[in-house]
């Protein structure tokens, strides 16, 4: 499949968290291909350097920073950098962890706190901290990356699933609060996407045999399947869309 990205984001500035690999990397790449200046980040310096170099080699306008989303001083660096290069129009909160496997009520308090700190609290704080800059933008956008597991909990990723459901609520509540200010807030809920995060599923032939037939389109998604919808929401094409949780999952059905 080949396509030439539109140029809907020329002049916009974007922050994408957890963007040195997987879905975040594809989102950063796509926003930059559409003309945005993009700040990419993740926890490890070497990942940041490698991803920044790879995107710059494509001629894209990106810069990279180390940012563990649960660290206030790291998040501040992102917004300082955005201010330095002219402001902020688009925040994509993509980082998430799932530190334990099992049913929700088997999750220990420590794991629960870690999962909610990274997946929910950091998303809330990033959105809150981005607001002074987004309020100065003509087209402010907040996009949370949730999961199909937020709609239909995974039996094996119980606490993670609940954290992703919380993001759906955060999306709705923040969208209502910011609608009059012309800042849109949406979330994207991917299905099973081929990344390191999903490797325990996608690299296990036995599990693939069970998982793939549950996807009506009969294939695991690619990070690129997610980046296009994020670019749409970030662009003027998405300017009247707010408070929506978009499931991008090859036809897997779900509802809350
Ligand atoms: P991935 O391929 O494993 O990539 C993870 C990225 O996040 C890496 O760049 C990693 O770099 C960074 N990272 C991890 N923890 C971080 C933290 N605390 N702060 C900042 N960066 C961090 O994961 P993915 O599959 O693309 O997942 C991206 C998002 O999609 C997550 O929100 C996930 O829940 C969601 N999602 C994924 C799937 C799927 O099937 N893949 C399905 C539904 C939803 P460093 O190691 O350098 O930090």
Boltz pocket constraint, residues with backbone or C-beta under 6 A from the ligand:
constraints:
  - pocket:
      binder: B
      contacts: [[A, 17], [A, 18], [A, 19], [A, 20], [A, 21], [A, 22], [A, 23], [A, 24], [A, 41], [A, 42], [A, 43], [A, 44], [A, 45], [A, 47], [A, 48], [A, 67], [A, 68], [A, 69], [A, 70], [A, 93], [A, 94], [A, 95], [A, 96], [A, 97], [A, 118], [A, 145], [A, 146], [A, 147], [A, 148], [A, 149], [A, 189], [A, 190], [A, 191], [A, 192], [A, 193], [A, 194], [A, 195], [A, 196], [A, 197], [A, 198]]
      max_distance: 6.0
